[in-house]
Amino acid sequence: MSESLKWQKSSYSGGGGPNCVELARRTDTTLIRESDDPHVVLTTTRTGLAAFIAGAKAGDFDHLTR
């Protein structure tokens, strides 16, 4: 991952604290990382990310935050 990526923080992450989720795009791949451990990067497709976001909006993962 030597190319320069433009990382975008979630508006729900708050200021610059350790709970920031960041995303970047590389061609047809979306990269996801936590700002407190930027060397660990997950990758997914746009379709995969869209499915995850739809599930999150539908509350499919709410039980994981309780």
C-alpha positions in Angstrom: 0.0 0.0 0.0 2.7 2.4 -1.0 0.4 4.8 -3.0 -1.0 7.9 -1.3 -4.6 7.3 -0.2 -7.1 9.9 0.9 -8.6 8.6 4.2 -12.0 9.9 5.2 -13.2 9.7 8.8 -16.7 8.9 9.8 -18.7 11.8 11.1 -19.7 9.6 14.0 -16.1 9.1 15.1 -16.0 12.5 16.9 -12.9 14.8 16.9 -9.5 13.2 16.5 -9.8 10.7 19.3 -8.9 7.0 19.2 -12.4 5.9 18.1 -12.1 7.0 14.5 -13.1 4.8 11.6 -11.5 5.8 8.3 -12.2 4.7 4.7 -10.3 5.2 1.5 -10.9 4.0 -2.1 -8.4 2.3 -4.3 -9.7 1.6 -7.8 -12.6 -0.9 -7.2 -11.6 -1.7 -3.6 -12.7 0.1 -0.4 -10.2 0.1 2.5 -11.3 0.4 6.2 -9.1 1.1 9.2 -9.2 2.4 12.8 -7.1 5.5 13.3 -5.4 4.2 16.4 -4.0 1.2 14.5 -3.6 2.4 10.9 -1.4 -0.5 9.8 -4.3 -2.9 10.1 -6.5 -2.4 7.0 -9.6 -4.3 5.9 -10.5 -4.4 2.3 -13.9 -5.0 0.6 -15.7 -4.3 -2.6 -18.1 -1.5 -3.1 -20.9 -4.1 -3.2 -19.7 -5.6 0.1 -19.5 -2.2 1.8 -23.0 -1.3 0.5 -24.4 -4.5 2.0 -22.7 -3.9 5.3 -24.0 -0.3 5.5 -27.5 -1.5 4.6 -27.4 -4.1 7.4 -26.1 -1.5 9.9 -28.9 0.9 9.0 -31.4 -1.9 9.4 -30.1 -2.7 12.9 -28.6 -6.1 12.1 -25.5 -5.4 14.2 -27.1 -3.5 17.1 -26.8 -6.5 19.4 -23.0 -6.2 19.1 -23.0 -2.8 20.8 -24.9 -3.8 23.9 
